[in-house]
Amino acid sequence: MPGMGSAPGAGNSTIVRQFHTALAHQGLIILLVLVLLFVAWNALRSRQYRRAVASGTPFPVPSPASSPEPPARRLLRLGFGALWVVDGLLQLQQAMPLGMATTVLRPAASGSPDWVVRLVNFGAEVWTRHPTSAAASAVWIQVGIGMLLLVAPRGRWSRLAGLGSVAWGLIVWVFGEAFGAIFAPGLTALFGAPGGVLLYVVAGGLIALPERAWAGPRVGRIITAAAGVFLVFMAVLQAWPGRGFWQGGTRAKPGTLESMVGQMATTPQPHFLSSAVASFASFDEAHGWGVNLFVVVALSVTGLALLSGRRRLLYPTVVVLIVLGLADWVLIEDFGVFGGTGTDPNSMLPLLLLLVAGYVAIVKTPVAVGVPAEAAADGTTPRQWWEVLDAGYAGRLAAAVGAIAVVLIGTAPMVAAAFNSSTDVDLAEALNGAPQPTSSAAPNFHLVDQRGQPVSLGSLRGYTLAMTFLDPVCTTDCPAIAQEFKAADQMLGSSARKVRFVAIAANPQYHSVTALDDFDRQEGLSSQANWLYLTGSSSTLASVLNAYGVSVVNGRAGSMTIHADLSYVISASGVTRWIIPSDPGSGTADQASFSNLLVSEIHQVMDS
């Protein structure tokens, strides 16, 4: 029998199907936008050709002269653009809709102060109430930001991509990474501090800088100095006594690093990778003091070398950090993408990208910045804007507009979800299956309500009925189902006067009017005018339950029963229109989802 506080698993087929459907619908919209942009690009080129033939000017249209993009900026833009696209593709995993809140968001806040936990829980609740739309939105937002970074090398579009990276990165850092766990114990650079996505924010801010800021080595010096400060600070934290990093530990009581690495080794991944990670965990268990000493020295020396500002130290320091960083990424961070809900490759790759970009900005000063091709669009030349768009720039412009469209298509549902306090009905269907439509006459009954007044199906004609079966001494599902019916009544508003919410006693021993009245007072239903809790003799109840297909298993010594959780929506003319499995689930989102589903079906019956 259904019930007893079950919950849909992360791989629930209903939710996965809805997730794929949402992606497909939004993908079709994006495809349409891209087709329209291609048509516009072709129309522009055709007009340019006709005007060129008429005036005798060259075709293809030559681009105005412009200097190349600074190498360090190009590295940041392309590197973080690729990372955003990879992160978006990781969001396609089918465990994301139901697994994100429980396995990523809430665990990230574990050990943080209460205010951080409350803030993260707000984001987790939004995701939990709207799992399919939130998961699909995250895919398109991140893929769109990555696309915009990849296709827009210069000017306003490129800086806009940087600002988009800052905005979305901060949202993910706060709600998805709980501020990178910087307020939680055990903070260490080895395992992702200060949160990988914060580095996306930093990179986005650098990309959004005016292009003249990249004309000299100043930005590079700031990046390397900031990296030096960070590494020295992390070395101090790593060396601080009492944080568990100096102890290798035992199997019964592992040290901090060995415990974290051991957990990563258990995530689903290829055996050769899990074996390598597990081997490092064993090595740290046996040599924890030496491992931590090496880490502290490496962080201190490389951090001080970067802070020194000496150019001759930069190259060997960067090489050493790349080697150590990649080792950390493989053996400790375990690539950051395994386990079914890995959302990004963790912090080491973006940290190395920032560091290498800083080095390049110092040692490879770009050519002086000239007039970018977009300047013609500002009216600084006598020609019309469309006359100076060569095929390459026009294509990049169309691609940038397409990328922005992808971001907006993802952003709209996410914003709507954040401001929508109701819960998607998908959760109820994932838990119980879809409601079953029917058009058969509802079985008649003659019972009494919680006040001892006779009630029959015929006496309720003219009202739409939402009917279920509750055990008055139940302490698990039945109180939750009663609250779902109460919430549905409130959600109906003024329409509730045309509806009667009916429960029929589902306990062959405890079904007296007094027992029903006690249940109503306990659940706050006594004041609900359109609530009816019906009972009768044991034989009469058994006949009614059998007619409605509700099987009952008696508990020991007359305790609460085990019975099928079913709800019926019956039209005002006495016809059963919907049969809804009504397992309340294990969380408030599951129950709110059922309330929304019940209200939806009631409205359908009332409007038909």
C-alpha positions in Angstrom: 0.0 0.0 0.0 1.2 3.6 -0.6 2.0 5.8 2.3 4.1 6.1 5.4 6.0 9.2 4.4 7.7 8.0 1.2 9.5 10.5 -1.1 10.3 10.5 -4.8 13.9 9.4 -5.5 16.3 11.6 -7.4 15.9 9.5 -10.5 12.1 9.5 -10.4 10.9 8.9 -13.9 8.1 11.4 -13.8 10.3 14.3 -12.7 13.1 13.2 -15.2 10.5 13.2 -18.0 9.2 16.6 -17.0 12.8 17.9 -16.9 13.6 16.6 -20.3 10.3 18.0 -21.6 11.1 21.5 -20.2 14.5 21.4 -21.8 13.1 20.3 -25.2 10.5 23.1 -25.2 13.0 25.7 -24.3 15.4 24.2 -26.8 12.9 24.6 -29.5 12.4 28.3 -28.6 16.2 28.8 -28.7 16.4 27.0 -32.1 13.7 29.4 -33.4 15.7 32.4 -32.2 18.8 31.1 -33.8 17.0 30.5 -37.1 15.6 34.1 -37.1 19.1 35.5 -36.4 20.5 33.5 -39.3 17.8 34.8 -41.6 18.6 38.4 -40.4 22.3 37.8 -41.0 21.6 36.6 -44.5 19.3 39.6 -45.2 22.0 42.0 -44.0 24.6 40.4 -46.2 22.2 40.5 -49.2 21.6 44.2 -48.7 25.3 44.9 -48.3 25.9 43.1 -51.6 23.2 45.0 -53.5 24.5 48.4 -52.2 28.1 47.4 -53.0 27.2 46.5 -56.6 25.2 49.7 -57.0 28.0 52.0 -55.6 31.0 50.1 -56.9 32.4 49.6 -53.4 34.4 46.4 -52.4 32.5 43.3 -51.3 32.9 41.6 -48.9 32.8 44.7 -46.7 36.2 45.3 -45.1 36.3 45.7 -41.3 37.6 48.9 -39.7 41.0 48.5 -38.2 41.1 47.2 -34.6 43.8 45.9 -32.4 43.8 42.3 -31.2 42.3 41.3 -27.9 44.8 41.4 -25.0 46.1 37.8 -24.6 45.4 37.6 -20.8 41.9 38.8 -21.3 41.3 36.3 -24.1 42.6 33.5 -21.9 40.1 34.4 -19.2 37.2 34.9 -21.5 37.7 31.6 -23.4 38.7 29.6 -20.3 35.8 30.7 -18.2 33.4 30.6 -21.1 34.3 26.9 -21.6 33.9 26.3 -17.8 30.4 27.9 -17.8 29.3 25.7 -20.7 30.7 22.6 -19.0 28.9 23.6 -15.8 25.7 24.0 -17.8 26.1 20.6 -19.4 26.7 19.0 -15.9 23.3 20.4 -14.9 21.7 18.1 -17.5 22.2 15.1 -15.2 18.8 13.5 -14.5 19.4 13.6 -10.7 19.5 17.4 -10.7 15.8 18.3 -10.3 15.3 16.3 -7.1 18.9 15.8 -6.0 20.2 19.3 -6.1 18.5 20.6 -2.9 19.2 17.5 -0.8 22.7 16.5 -2.0 24.2 19.8 -3.0 22.5 22.9 -1.6 21.7 21.9 2.0 24.9 19.9 2.6 27.0 22.9 1.4 25.6 24.9 4.4 26.4 22.1 6.9 28.4 23.6 9.8 27.9 27.2 8.8 26.2 29.8 11.1 22.4 29.8 11.3 22.0 32.9 9.1 23.9 31.1 6.3 21.8 28.0 6.7 18.6 30.0 6.6 19.7 31.8 3.5 20.7 28.6 1.7 17.5 26.9 2.8 15.5 29.7 1.1 17.2 28.8 -2.2 16.8 25.1 -1.6 13.0 25.6 -0.9 12.7 27.5 -4.3 14.4 24.6 -6.0 12.4 22.0 -4.1 9.0 23.7 -5.0 9.9 24.0 -8.7 12.5 21.2 -9.4 12.0 20.9 -13.2 11.9 24.6 -14.1 14.8 25.4 -11.7 17.0 22.7 -13.1 16.2 23.5 -16.7 16.8 27.2 -16.0 20.2 26.5 -14.5 21.2 24.7 -17.7 20.4 27.5 -20.1 21.7 30.4 -17.9 25.1 28.8 -17.6 25.3 27.6 -21.2 24.2 31.1 -22.4 26.8 32.9 -20.3 29.5 30.6 -21.5 28.4 31.0 -25.2 28.4 34.8 -24.8 31.9 34.8 -23.4 33.1 32.5 -26.2 31.6 34.5 -29.1 32.1 38.1 -28.0 35.8 39.0 -27.9 35.5 42.8 -27.8 33.4 45.7 -26.7 30.1 46.1 -24.9 28.9 42.5 -25.6 32.0 41.0 -24.1 31.8 43.3 -21.0 28.1 42.3 -20.7 29.2 38.7 -20.6 31.6 39.4 -17.8 28.9 41.2 -15.8 26.6 38.2 -16.4 29.2 35.9 -15.0 29.5 38.1 -11.9 25.7 38.3 -11.3 25.0 34.6 -11.8 28.2 33.5 -10.1 27.3 35.5 -6.9 23.9 33.8 -6.8 25.4 30.4 -7.1 28.1 31.2 -4.6 25.6 32.3 -2.0 22.8 29.8 -2.5 24.6 26.9 -4.2 27.9 26.9 -2.3 26.9 28.6 1.0 29.5 31.3 0.5 32.0 28.6 -0.5 31.7 27.3 3.1 34.1 30.1 4.3 32.0 30.4 7.5 32.2 26.6 8.2 35.0 24.7 10.0 37.6 22.9 8.0 38.2 25.7 5.4 41.1 24.7 3.1 42.2 25.5 -0.4 42.8 21.8 -0.9 39.1 21.1 -1.1 37.7 24.2 -2.8 38.0 27.3 -0.6 36.8 30.0 -1.2 34.3 28.3 -3.5 35.0 27.7 -7.2 32.2 29.9 -8.5 33.6 32.9 -6.6 36.6 32.7 -9.0 34.1 32.9 -11.9 32.9 36.1 -10.3 36.4 37.5 -10.1 37.1 36.5 -13.8 33.8 38.1 -14.9 34.8 41.3 -13.1 38.1 41.4 -14.9 36.5 40.7 -18.3 34.1 43.5 -17.6 36.9 46.0 -17.1 37.4 48.7 -19.8 39.8 47.4 -22.4 42.3 50.1 -21.6 42.8 48.5 -18.2 44.6 45.7 -20.0 47.0 47.9 -21.9 49.8 47.4 -19.3 50.9 44.8 -16.7 49.0 46.4 -13.8 46.0 44.0 -13.9 48.4 41.1 -14.0 50.3 42.3 -10.9 47.0 42.8 -9.0 46.0 39.2 -9.9 49.3 37.6 -8.9 49.5 39.7 -5.7 45.9 38.8 -4.7 46.7 35.1 -5.4 49.8 35.4 -3.2 47.8 36.8 -0.3 45.2 34.1 -0.7 47.9 31.3 -0.7 49.7 32.7 2.4 46.3 33.0 4.2 45.5 29.4 3.3 48.9 28.3 4.5 48.2 29.8 7.9 44.8 28.1 8.1 46.4 24.8 7.0 49.0 25.1 9.7 46.6 26.2 12.5 46.6 23.6 15.2 43.4 21.8 16.3 41.8 21.8 12.8 42.7 18.1 12.2 45.1 18.5 9.2 48.2 17.5 11.1 46.7 14.1 12.0 46.6 11.3 9.5 44.1 9.5 11.6 42.9 5.9 11.9 40.2 3.9 10.2 38.0 4.4 13.3 38.8 8.2 13.5 40.1 9.6 10.3 41.8 13.0 10.1 40.2 15.9 8.4 41.9 15.6 5.0 41.8 11.8 4.9 38.1 11.9 5.8 37.3 14.3 2.9 39.3 12.4 0.4 37.9 9.1 1.5 34.3 10.4 0.9 35.3 11.5 -2.6 36.7 8.0 -3.3 33.2 6.4 -2.7 31.4 8.5 -5.3 30.4 6.7 -8.5 33.4 7.0 -11.0 35.8 4.9 -13.0 37.7 2.4 -10.8 41.1 3.6 -11.7 40.2 7.1 -10.5 38.6 5.9 -7.2 41.6 3.7 -6.7 44.0 6.6 -7.0 41.9 8.8 -4.7 41.6 6.0 -2.1 45.4 5.4 -2.3 46.0 9.0 -1.5 43.6 8.8 1.4 45.5 5.8 2.8 48.8 7.6 2.3 47.5 10.6 4.2 46.2 8.3 7.0 49.8 7.0 7.4 51.7 10.2 6.9 49.3 13.0 7.7 51.8 15.2 9.5 54.3 15.0 6.6 51.5 15.7 4.0 50.3 18.7 5.8 53.8 20.1 6.3 54.4 19.8 2.6 51.2 21.6 1.9 51.9 24.4 4.3 55.4 24.9 3.0 54.2 24.8 -0.7 51.4 27.3 0.0 53.7 29.6 1.9 56.6 29.6 -0.5 54.5 30.1 -3.7 52.4 32.7 -2.0 55.4 34.7 -0.9 57.0 34.4 -4.3 53.9 35.8 -5.9 53.8 38.6 -3.4 57.4 39.5 -4.0 56.5 40.9 -7.4 59.8 39.7 -8.8 59.4 38.8 -12.5 62.1 36.2 -12.5 60.2 34.2 -9.8 56.9 34.3 -11.6 57.5 31.6 -14.2 58.8 28.8 -11.9 56.2 29.7 -9.3 53.4 29.4 -11.8 54.8 26.1 -13.1 55.0 24.7 -9.6 51.4 25.8 -8.8 50.1 24.3 -12.0 51.7 20.9 -11.1 50.5 21.0 -7.5 47.1 22.4 -8.5 46.5 19.6 -11.0 47.6 17.0 -8.4 45.1 18.5 -5.9 42.4 18.5 -8.6 42.8 14.8 -9.3 43.7 13.3 -5.9 41.8 15.5 -3.5 39.0 17.3 -5.4 38.5 14.2 -7.5 37.8 16.3 -10.6 34.7 17.7 -8.8 32.2 16.3 -11.3 31.4 12.7 -10.1 28.6 11.4 -8.0 25.5 12.3 -10.1 25.1 15.8 -8.8 28.6 17.3 -9.5 27.8 20.8 -10.7 31.3 22.1 -11.6 35.0 20.9 -11.7 35.6 22.6 -8.3 38.0 25.5 -7.6 41.4 24.4 -8.7 41.0 24.8 -12.5 39.5 28.3 -12.3 42.2 29.3 -9.8 44.9 28.1 -12.1 43.2 30.0 -15.0 43.3 33.2 -13.1 46.9 32.7 -12.0 48.1 32.0 -15.6 46.1 34.9 -16.9 47.8 37.2 -14.4 51.2 35.9 -15.4 50.4 36.4 -19.1 49.2 40.0 -18.4 52.6 40.8 -16.9 54.9 39.2 -19.4 53.0 39.7 -22.6 51.9 43.4 -22.9 49.3 43.7 -25.6 49.5 46.0 -28.6 47.9 49.4 -27.9 44.2 49.2 -28.1 42.7 50.8 -31.3 39.2 51.5 -32.4 37.1 48.3 -32.1 34.8 47.3 -35.0 31.8 48.2 -32.9 32.8 51.8 -32.9 31.1 52.2 -36.3 27.8 51.4 -34.6 28.2 54.4 -32.4 28.1 56.8 -35.3 31.8 57.8 -35.1 32.2 57.2 -38.9 30.2 58.6 -41.7 29.1 55.2 -42.9 25.9 53.5 -41.8 26.3 50.8 -39.1 25.2 48.0 -41.3 27.7 49.1 -44.0 30.8 48.3 -41.8 29.7 44.9 -40.6 31.8 42.3 -42.3 30.7 38.6 -42.3 32.8 37.7 -39.3 31.6 40.5 -37.0 28.0 40.2 -38.1 28.1 36.5 -37.3 29.6 37.1 -33.9 27.0 39.8 -33.3 24.2 37.3 -34.2 25.8 34.7 -32.0 26.0 37.1 -29.1 22.3 38.0 -29.4 21.5 34.3 -29.6 23.6 33.7 -26.4 21.7 36.5 -24.6 18.4 34.9 -25.7 19.6 31.6 -24.2 20.3 33.4 -20.9 17.0 35.1 -20.9 15.1 31.9 -21.7 16.7 30.4 -18.6 16.3 33.4 -16.4 12.6 34.0 -16.9 11.4 30.6 -15.3 14.0 31.0 -12.5 12.7 34.4 -11.6 9.1 33.2 -11.8 10.0 30.3 -9.5 11.6 32.5 -6.9 8.5 34.6 -6.6 6.0 31.7 -6.8 5.3 30.3 -3.4 3.1 27.5 -4.7 4.6 24.1 -5.4 4.6 22.3 -8.8 2.1 19.4 -9.1 4.9 17.4 -10.6 6.0 16.3 -7.2 2.7 14.8 -6.3 2.6 12.9 -9.6 6.2 11.8 -9.1 5.3 10.4 -5.6 2.0 8.8 -6.5 1.6 8.6 -10.2 -0.7 10.7 -12.4 -4.4 11.1 -11.3 -6.7 8.6 -13.0 -9.6 10.2 -15.0 -12.9 8.4 -14.9 -16.6 9.1 -15.5 -18.4 6.5 -13.5 -21.2 7.2 -11.0 -19.8 7.5 -7.4 -21.0 4.7 -5.1 -23.8 6.0 -2.8 -23.4 6.0 1.0 -25.5 6.9 4.1 -23.4 7.9 7.0 -23.3 10.5 9.8 -20.9 13.5 10.1 -18.7 14.5 13.1 -21.7 16.2 14.6 -24.0 13.1 14.3 -26.0 14.5 11.4 -27.0 12.2 8.6 -25.2 12.7 5.3 -25.6 10.8 2.0 -24.0 11.3 -1.4 -27.4 12.5 -2.6 -27.6 15.2 0.0 -24.3 16.6 -1.3 -25.6 17.0 -4.9 -24.8 20.5 -6.2 -21.4 20.5 -4.6 -18.1 19.4 -6.0 -16.6 16.8 -3.6 -13.0 16.2 -2.7 -13.2 12.9 -0.7 -10.6 10.8 1.1 -10.4 8.2 3.8 -8.8 8.9 7.2 -8.1 6.9 10.4 -9.0 9.1 13.3 -6.3 7.6 15.5 -3.6 7.6 12.8 -0.4 9.6 13.6 1.4 9.3 10.3 -0.3 9.9 6.9 -3.8 10.8 7.8 -3.0 14.0 9.7 -0.8 15.1 6.8 -3.6 14.4 4.3 -6.1 16.3 6.4 -3.7 19.3 6.3 -3.5 19.0 2.6 -7.3 19.1 2.3 -7.3 22.1 4.6 -4.7 23.9 2.5 -6.6 23.1 -0.6 -9.7 24.7 0.9 -7.8 27.9 1.6 -6.3 27.9 -1.9 -9.8 27.8 -3.5 -10.7 31.1 -2.0 -14.3 32.1 -2.8 -14.8 29.0 -4.9 -14.6 26.9 -1.7 -18.3 27.6 -1.0 -19.1 25.4 -4.0 -17.0 22.5 -2.6 -17.3 20.0 0.2 -14.2 18.3 1.6 -15.2 14.9 2.8 -13.3 12.2 4.8 -14.7 8.8 5.6 -13.5 6.9 8.7 -11.0 4.1 7.8 -10.8 2.3 11.2 -13.2 -0.6 11.9 -12.8 -0.1 15.7 -12.1 3.6 16.4 -14.8 5.4 14.3 -17.1 7.0 16.9 -18.3 10.6 16.5 -16.2 11.5 19.5 -13.1 10.0 17.9 -13.8 12.0 14.7 -14.4 15.2 16.6 -11.2 14.7 18.5 -9.3 14.3 15.2 -10.9 17.5 13.8 -9.9 19.6 16.9 -6.4 18.2 16.8 -6.0 19.1 13.1 -7.7 22.5 13.3 -10.6 21.4 11.1 -13.5 22.1 13.5 -14.0 25.7 12.2 -13.9 24.7 8.5 -17.5 25.0 7.4 -17.2 22.8 4.3 -15.4 19.9 6.1 -17.3 16.7 6.7 -15.8 13.7 8.6 -18.2 10.8 8.1 -18.7 7.5 10.0 -21.2 4.8 10.6 -21.4 1.2 11.9 -18.5 -1.1 11.2 -20.4 -3.0 8.6 -21.6 0.1 6.8 -18.1 1.6 6.8 -16.7 -1.7 5.4 -19.2 -1.7 2.6 -18.4 2.0 1.7 -14.7 1.4 1.8 -15.0 -1.7 -0.4 -17.2 0.2 -2.9 -14.5 2.9 -3.2 -11.6 0.3 -3.5 -10.0 1.2 -0.2 -8.4 -1.8 1.4 -7.8 -1.7 5.1 -5.4 -3.8 7.3 -6.2 -3.7 11.0 -3.5 -2.8 13.4 -2.7 -4.7 16.6 -5.1 -4.3 19.5 -7.2 -1.9 17.6 -4.4 0.6 16.9 -4.3 2.7 13.7 -4.9 0.9 10.5 -2.9 0.6 7.3 -5.0 1.6 4.3 -4.7 2.8 0.8 -4.2 6.6 0.5 -6.8 7.5 -2.2 -8.7 10.7 -2.9 -11.7 11.2 -5.2 -12.9 14.3 -6.9 -16.7 13.9 -7.6 -18.7 16.3 -9.7 -21.8 18.2 -8.5 -23.9 15.6 -10.3 -22.4 12.7 -8.4 -20.0 11.4 -11.1 -16.4 10.4 -10.1 -14.1 12.4 -12.3 -10.6 11.9 -10.8 -9.1 9.2 -8.6 -5.9 10.6 -7.0 -3.3 8.5 -5.0 -2.7 10.8 -2.1 0.5 9.6 -0.3 1.5 12.8 1.6 5.2 12.2 1.1 7.9 13.0 3.6 8.3 16.8 3.3 6.3 20.0 3.2 7.0 20.4 -0.6 5.4 17.0 -1.3 2.3 17.9 0.7 2.0 21.4 -0.9 2.3 19.7 -4.3 -0.6 17.5 -3.6 -2.7 20.4 -2.4 -2.0 22.2 -5.7 -2.8 19.1 -7.6 -6.1 18.6 -5.8 -7.1 22.2 -6.4 -6.2 21.9 -10.0 -8.5 18.8 -10.4 -11.3 20.5 -8.5 -11.2 23.5 -10.8 -11.3 21.2 -13.8 -14.4 19.5 -12.5 -16.1 22.7 -11.6 -15.4 24.3 -15.0 -16.5 21.3 -17.0 
